[in-house]
Amino acid sequence: MTSPIDLYFWPTPNGWKISIALEEMGLPYRTHLIDIGAGDQFDAAFLKVSPNNKMPAITDPNGPDDAPINIFESGAILQYLARKTGQFYGNTDRDRVSVDQWLMWQMGGLGPMAGQTHHFWKYAPQMDPPQDLPYAKDRYKTETARLYRVMDTQLDRHRYLAGNFYSIADIACWGWASLWEGQRQTLEDKPNLSRWLDEVGSRPAVIAGRALAADKRGETHDAAARARLFGGKS
């Protein structure tokens, strides 16, 4: 009998990657909320699962050789789950190379750049003292726009990011791209990205994964929470 996977989660774009993947793959899971505004990510018990004090993370009681395994880093978790289930990783070695490169593109590009855009446009001006930095705001907004143009070009050639099949690369990118408005972006000149956002966002598993603990999303915006999030304070 397969035991549920323990999901350590908070409703952010990185957290959604794993809640969506678990829903898509039909894997049973138990949710443990890691309130990043309250500093739960610094708890000793969580650090045993995720030593980098970041969520998401998982514990799979039925890991390799049927022994438990802890995994942190959302990209590594997606690769693990795709290999475990044989789903959303394509059917050939060429497919898997394509999936991996777009997954790495998200991990090294889209996530960090979009995240910095959010930070300098939304959070930094609210700090004490306020940090309203035009250079940083323009730098990250412009780079995020470039990355969305890369996506739009790829999606003009293929239905999904890695090809004409839905994969963990799409799962990784969708949560970040769905927040394009908060990143001060436009879709008017990106019809393929717009089409992809709608198509992926209408999948029942994406809707379910995105809805997990959705009522908690506004709980990390006070000054103390920002200090814990951006100052590394427990």
Secondary structure, 3 states (H helix, E strand, C coil): CCCCEEEEECCCHHHHHHHHHHHHHCCCEEEEECCCCCCHHHCHHHHHHCCCCCCCEEEECCCHHHCCEEEECHHHHHHHHHHHHCCCCCCCHHHHHHHHHHHHHHHHHHHHHHHHHHHHHHHHHHCCCCCCCHHHHHHHHHHHHHHHHHHHHHHHHCCCCCCCCCCHHHHHHHHHHCCCCCCCCCCCCCHHHHHHHHHHHCCHHHHHHHHCCHHHCCCCCCHHHHHHHHHCCC
